[in-house]
C-alpha cells in the first residue's frame, strides 16, 4: 500500500482512526494439519484411559452386583474353610477351630462360636487375611463381607491384564480387547464372586508379570548400550555388564512371595519367571555381541537370583507373622521339645516350628486324593469336560415367588465362556508355532505363564484337582488370544481389503463372545432363573 493510499492520520487525535475491516486470513495448510494432529492426539489420550476405564467399570459391576445372593459358605468347596479361617485370623492371629455345626451358626449371624484351639490348614495365611479384611470392613453377616476383597482383586486383575497387554502389543485397542475378554468371562467372574484363594493368587501373579515386562523394557536397552560403549574398534567385549540396579525385579520377587503366601502354586511361577529372566538376559548379551555370553549370563543369573528370591522368602515368612507372634497356632511349639541340632541349631525355635508345620502341611496336601463329584484331572482342562459347580439351590413352583413350571434355580458355575475358552486354547497352540518361527520374546513370556500355571498339575494325576484352578492360566490364554486376534486384524502395512476383512472377523468374534457371556452370566452369579433356562446351558453331560 502506497502512502497516498493510506488513510490520513489526525495529528490532533489521541488515537489514529481504525483500520478498515479485512476478511479473516484463511488458515494455512500447516495450521490445518497441526490442528488436526492436536485434536487426534487429544482423542487418543482420551481413548487411552477412557477405554480401559470403561472395561474396569464393567468388570467391577459384573463382579460385585448381587454379590451376597448365594448366602452360603459353599461347603462343597473351600469357601467354608477360608471364610472362617479369615475370621479367626482377625481375632486370634492364627486359624482357630470351629464346632461341627459352625456353618449354620455363622450364616445365622452367630460368628463367634470358634475356640482358641488351633485348626489344621494346608494353605498359607495371606489369602485368608485378604478375605478377612473384607469382613473387617463390612462385617461377616453376608457374602458381601467375605467376598468383597476377592471381587475387588478380580476387578483389579482385569486392569493389570490390560497394562500388560498394552506393553506387549503397543496397542490400546488390543489391550482393551484383552481386558474385555477377561471382564466378561464366566470363569474370571465366578472366581471373583466366591471367597477362594485363586483370584488373589491371579492378581499377584499378574502384578509380578507386569513388573517383569517393565524390567525387560529397561534392561534390554541398557545391555545393548553398555556393550556398544565397550567395543574397542572391531573387537567385541568379552564380558557384558552385571546389572544390580533392577528395582522391578525386586518388586516382582515381592509380588511372587506374596503369591506363594496365598497358595503354594505361586512358587512354580517364581521358578518359571526366574528362568525366563536368565534366558532373556543370555540372549540379549548374545545379540549385543558379548563373546562369553553363556558365562556372562550365569554371572547375571546369580545377581538376578539375589534380587528376586530372598525378597520373596522374606515376604512369604512375613505373611506368617500372626502365627509367629502368638502361641496358639497349629504346630506353633513343635520344635520346643525337640529342637534342631547341627546346621540348623542357630535357627530360632519359632522358625524351626514353622518348618515342621510346613512339612506337615505338605504331607497332608499331597495325600488329598478323595473322590469328588466335580474333580477334573489336569489333562481334561483344555477340553473343558468338567467345569466346577460351586453352588446350586432349587425352588419348586410357588416357592419364594417362583412361577416356572419346573421350578427355579440359583447357580454359581465356574464355567468359562466356551467360545473364549476354546479359542484361547487354540491361540496358545498358535502362539507356540509363532514363537518357533519368529522367536519373539513377548510370545515366550506368555507361553512361560501358561506353562508355569498349567503344566505342573499334569505331574499330580492322583491329586483331587478342579477345573477352576485354570483361572490362573486364563489371563495368559487371553494374551495369546489377543495376539492371535491382532494377527487376524492384519498388520498396519496390509492392503485395505485385508485389513477390513480381518477387522470384521475380530468384531464378529467379540460380538458372539459378548452374547455368550450375557447368556451365561445368570448361571454364574446366582440369579434366580427358571430351571429349564439353566438346563439350556448344559451343552455337555459333564457341564451339569
Buried (B, 14 or more C-beta within 10 A) or exposed (E): EEEEEEEEEEEEEEEEEEEEEEEEEEEEEEEEEEEEEEEEEEEEEEEBEEBBEBBBEBBBEBBBEEBBBBEBBBEBBBBBBBBBBBBBBBEBBBBBBBEEEBBEBBBEEEBEEBEEEBBEBBBBBBBBBBBBBBBBEBEBBBBBBBBBBBBBBBBBBBBBBBBBBBBBBEBBBBBBBBBBBBBBBBBBBBBBBBBBBBBBBBBBBBBBBBBBBBBBEBBBEBBBEBBEEBEEEEEBBEBBBEBEEBEBBBBBBBBBBBBBBBBBBBBBBBBBBBEBBBBBBBBBBBEBBBBBBEEBBEBBBEBBBBBBBEBBEEBBBBBBEBBBEBEBBBBBEBBEEEEBEEEEEEBEBBBBBBBBBBEBBEEEEEEEEEEEEBBBBBEBBBBBBBBBBBBBBBBEEEEEEBEBEBBBBBBBBBBBBBBBBBBBBBBBEBBBEBBEEEEBBBBBBBBBBBBBBBEBBEEBEEBBBBBBBBBBBBBBBBBBBBBBBBBBBBEEEEEEEEBEBBBEBBEEBBEEBBEBBEBBBBBBBBBBBBBEBBEEBEEEEBBE
